[in-house]
Amino acid sequence: MRLLDLRATAAYLGVSEWTVRALEWARVLPRVRVPLPGGRELRKLLFDRHDLDRLIEEWKEGGRGPFA
């Protein structure tokens, strides 16, 4: 699966769900916004596995920390 929900994202990164929320809030980890009819969007937090892999590579290379 390419899109992961909050729980699966936390497990994939090896961090808590609150850390994933903080990463999204700090705009370090972009969420996927799914449009719904009527101009609304799905409230469920979804993340692209490619973005998670990119973030892991940044961490491995000694780049910015999660909240830098």
C-alpha positions, 0 to 999 in steps of 0.5 A: 500500500502506498498511502498509510494512515496515522498508526501505520505511519508511526509504526513504519517510522518507529515513532509514536502517533503524536510524533507523526502528528508533530512532524505533520504540524511542523510541515516536515512530513506532508499529509495527503489530502483526499478531496470529497464531494462538496469541496470538503476533504477526508479528515483521516491523516494519510501519508505517502510511503515515498515521503516517509522513505525520503524523511528516513534518508534525510535522518540517516544522512544526518540532515535536519532533525525532526523539528529543526 
